[in-house]
Structure formats: structure tokens, C-alpha cells
Amino acid sequence: MENSLSKLKTEYNRVIAREIKAEEYFKDAKIKHIEHYLPEFNNITIQLSGMMREYIKLTGYEMTDIEILQGFKEV
């Protein structure tokens, strides 16, 4: 289980980093660029939601707000 949890945390950190970069990009992007990248952004958020559910299955606990928004400090 520990190996699965470590892999999940690593992957979550990778995907949340993409989500954070996308949010920053969207702040100043033109509407046509936002519309172009929005489907991929939606895929990212779907991935994150799935990983949050998987974390609960592996640990029996929900992720903290900081983990959800910023990822895991220790992997």
C-alpha cells in the first residue's frame, strides 16, 4: 500500500502543478485561448478528483485542504 500511496502522491503533485499553471495562464489569456485549453483543464480537474477518491480508498482519510490545493510536501 505504501508504494501505491507514494505513486499517487507523486502523480497528484504532477497534475496539481499543471492545474496551478493553467489557472495562472487563464488569468491573462484571451477568451479564444481559454476556450481552446478548457477541455484539457477539465480533464485535469477530473484526474485530480479521481486521485482524491483513490487517496481515501488507500488511507481511509480525506486529503487536507492544503494537500488538495497545493499537493503533498513529502512524497
ChimeraX attribute file (.defattr): number of C-alpha atoms within 10 A of each C-alpha:
attribute: neighborCount
match mode: 1-to-1
recipient: residues
	/A:1	8
	/A:2	9
	/A:3	8
	/A:4	12
	/A:5	15
	/A:6	14
	/A:7	13
	/A:8	18
	/A:9	21
	/A:10	16
	/A:11	17
	/A:12	24
	/A:13	21
	/A:14	12
	/A:15	18
	/A:16	21
	/A:17	15
	/A:18	15
	/A:19	21
	/A:20	13
	/A:21	11
	/A:22	18
	/A:23	13
	/A:24	11
	/A:25	13
	/A:26	16
	/A:27	9
	/A:28	10
	/A:29	13
	/A:30	10
	/A:31	10
	/A:32	9
	/A:33	12
	/A:34	16
	/A:35	13
	/A:36	10
	/A:37	13
	/A:38	14
	/A:39	10
	/A:40	13
	/A:41	17
	/A:42	12
	/A:43	12
	/A:44	17
	/A:45	15
	/A:46	12
	/A:47	15
	/A:48	19
	/A:49	14
	/A:50	12
	/A:51	17
	/A:52	19
	/A:53	14
	/A:54	16
	/A:55	19
	/A:56	12
	/A:57	11
	/A:58	13
	/A:59	12
	/A:60	10
	/A:61	11
	/A:62	14
	/A:63	16
	/A:64	11
	/A:65	9
	/A:66	10
	/A:67	16
	/A:68	16
	/A:69	14
	/A:70	15
	/A:71	21
	/A:72	17
	/A:73	10
	/A:74	7
	/A:75	12
